[in-house]
Structures are given as C-alpha cells and as structure tokens.
Amino acid sequence: MANNLLKGKRGIIFGALDENSIAWKTALKAHEEGASFILTNAPIALRMGKINELAKACNTEVIPADATSEEDLLNLFTRSVEVLGGKLDFVLHSIGMSPNVRKDKSYGDLNYDWFLKTLDISGVSFHKVMQAAEKTDAMNEWGSIVALSYIAAQRSFPDYSDMAQAKAVLESIARSYGYRFAKTKKVRVNTISQSPTKTTAGSGISGFDVFYDYAQMMSFLGNASAEYCAKYIVVMFSVFTHMYTIHYLFNDIAYSTIILSNNF
Ligand SMILES: NC(=O)c1ccc[n+]([C@@H]2O[C@H](COP(=O)([O-])OP(=O)(O)OC[C@H]3O[C@@H](n4cnc5c(N)ncnc54)[C@H](O)[C@@H]3O)[C@@H](O)[C@H]2O)c1
C-alpha cells in the first residue's frame, strides 16, 4: 500500500545491479511512494543491461557513474538536477566491492593494491558522492543521504575481510560529512546496518551461508529482508525523519545487540 511518503521528492539511487539488490528494491518502493529519481551504477555493471528494466518500471533514466571518479560524480549530480527539474531531496549510496573478497584472498594474505581499491569503492566513495553533491549545490535543505553498512564496521567479523575496514571508513565519513552538511545545508546523513541479505555483494563473502543462517537463528524475527531495508530507507528519505542525522541505524532485528549481550 502506497502512502505518498515521497511525493514530489527527487533523488539519486546508486547500486541497483539486479532484482536482488537492496537499491533495486528501494527504487521500486521510492517510485511507489511518489518519488522521481535517477538510477546510477558503474559503467561496467550497466553492461549487464538489467538496470534498464528497472528504469522502465520506475519511469526514469540511468546516468552511468563510477563512484570512485570525481568527474563522473560531478556530471551525475549536475545532470540529475537538470533531468529531474530541481535540486535533490535524497541520495542512496548502496555500493560495495572488495577485489580481495572476490578473489578469495585470506585476511593474512591481502593484496594491498586491492585493499586500497576496496576502501575507495566501498568507503571513500561515500565522501566523493557527498563532495560532488556539495560542489554542485545539488541538495535541498532537509535532504537525506543514506549509506548501507554492516555490523563488521564495529565488531570483529573475520570473514568480512577488508570490507570491515571499508565500512568503518564509511561510518566515520557519515559522522564528519553529516556534521558539515547539517551545519551548511540542514542535510541529514545516516548509515543503515543491514542483516545478511542474499545479493551479489552479500553472497560473495566467504562463509556467507553460514553467517546468514547464524544471524537468522539469532535474530528473533529472522533476518531483515531487502524489502524491509527498502522501506526503512524510504522512511529515512521522508519528512518523518527530519531530526535524524549522524546515526548508525540498524535494520537487523537487533542481531547486533544480541551479539553484544552474548559477548560474541
Ligand atoms: N547483502 C548483504 O548481506 C549486505 C549486508 C549489509 C550491508 N550491505 C551493503 O548494501 C549495499 C548494497 O549491496 P547489495 O547487497 O544490494 O549487493 P549488490 O551487489 O546488488 O550491490 C552492490 C552494488 O555496488 C555497485 N558498485 C560496485 N563498484 C562500484 C563502483 N565503482 N561505482 C558504482 N557502483 C559500484 C555494484 O555494481 C552493485 O550494483 C552495499 O554497500 C553492501 O555492502 C549488504
């Protein structure tokens, strides 16, 4: 059931790769709630072509941008404001990739060039996105910027490898840029730590099935689905959450709290 929560709101959604992606579900939900937005992904991911199906369903267009390229991002924000016909009210950063995880490198044998790539793509890109938004003056007051994180940013989670460091960087950037954007523009910046979710990025982590099942067992309502994450993100984009900024929010049915109480 739609409630017009985002009626008249404009935004950019990064990271819809296929129908399992959290960004994909968010785009569908945001569209249902009345938003207009641009979809974007790295040029290499766009070659799959799937995102065009989503763009059609959401009556929008795709503007390619590698989230590590400042030039791509400046172009993305400038063009999005033009295409959508006004400044933006929301941005979703739903981006993650580690070459070390992809190539199954053990944590004691990391390739450091790849490690820096992981940090750039999955962490520093959040800064680049917000810097491009600021430099192009693309955000409306009370706009909302959300990035997706994981509990490994804060707790020991060996299988998450160098992605744990990338998520720690991401959450730290949310604190620093959140402060800056709140003061200059009343723009809100938050991260949402999501339950293990069966997506391309999620399933690429070694032992994913084991920690998916473990989290499923420990979270008293089961793992939170990508659909529920999408709903949460839409609420974070809406006027109901104007007083939220620089929070690490959780969409994991208290799994992270249970880890603490069990001294895991
Ligand atoms: N799936 C999980 O278990 C889980 C849990 C917690 C947090 N997250 C986070 O949720 C977010 C979305 O991931 P997902 O699970 O939907 O997987 P996904 O694989 O569907 O999405 C990851 C996206 O990142 C994009 N990407 C990679 N490199 C990029 C680049 N250089 N520029 C622009 N985009 C790039 C990919 O093309 C892809 O669309 C990520 O930040 C991920 O770390 C996922």
The ligand as a Gaussian input file, in Angstrom:
#p B3LYP/6-31G(d) Opt

LIG

0 1
 N       23.923000      -8.179000       1.137000
 C       24.283000      -8.084000       2.399000
 O       24.349000      -9.084000       3.144000
 C       24.576000      -6.720000       2.982000
 C       24.584000      -6.544000       4.375000
 C       24.902000      -5.287000       4.891000
 C       25.203000      -4.247000       4.029000
 N       25.202000      -4.447000       2.674000
 C       25.552000      -3.334000       1.798000
 O       24.452000      -3.000000       0.982000
 C       24.937000      -2.316000      -0.161000
 C       24.280000      -2.880000      -1.407000
 O       24.730000      -4.180000      -1.643000
 P       23.756000      -5.347000      -2.084000
 O       23.790000      -6.357000      -1.006000
 O       22.454000      -4.819000      -2.547000
 O       24.581000      -6.024000      -3.302000
 P       24.660000      -5.674000      -4.865000
 O       25.807000      -6.479000      -5.366000
 O       23.354000      -5.877000      -5.503000
 O       25.009000      -4.106000      -4.886000
 C       26.341000      -3.610000      -4.820000
 C       26.438000      -2.525000      -5.897000
 O       27.680000      -1.816000      -5.846000
 C       27.928000      -1.425000      -7.194000
 N       29.297000      -0.979000      -7.402000
 C       30.442000      -1.709000      -7.262000
 N       31.505000      -0.958000      -7.608000
 C       31.024000       0.273000      -7.960000
 C       31.623000       1.470000      -8.411000
 N       32.950000       1.575000      -8.569000
 N       30.832000       2.543000      -8.696000
 C       29.487000       2.460000      -8.542000
 N       28.863000       1.349000      -8.112000
 C       29.611000       0.265000      -7.824000
 C       27.638000      -2.726000      -7.961000
 O       27.570000      -2.540000      -9.361000
 C       26.325000      -3.116000      -7.329000
 O       25.227000      -2.545000      -8.005000
 C       26.462000      -2.420000      -0.123000
 O       27.000000      -1.250000       0.469000
 C       26.662000      -3.609000       0.798000
 O       27.945000      -3.615000       1.400000
 C       24.880000      -5.655000       2.133000

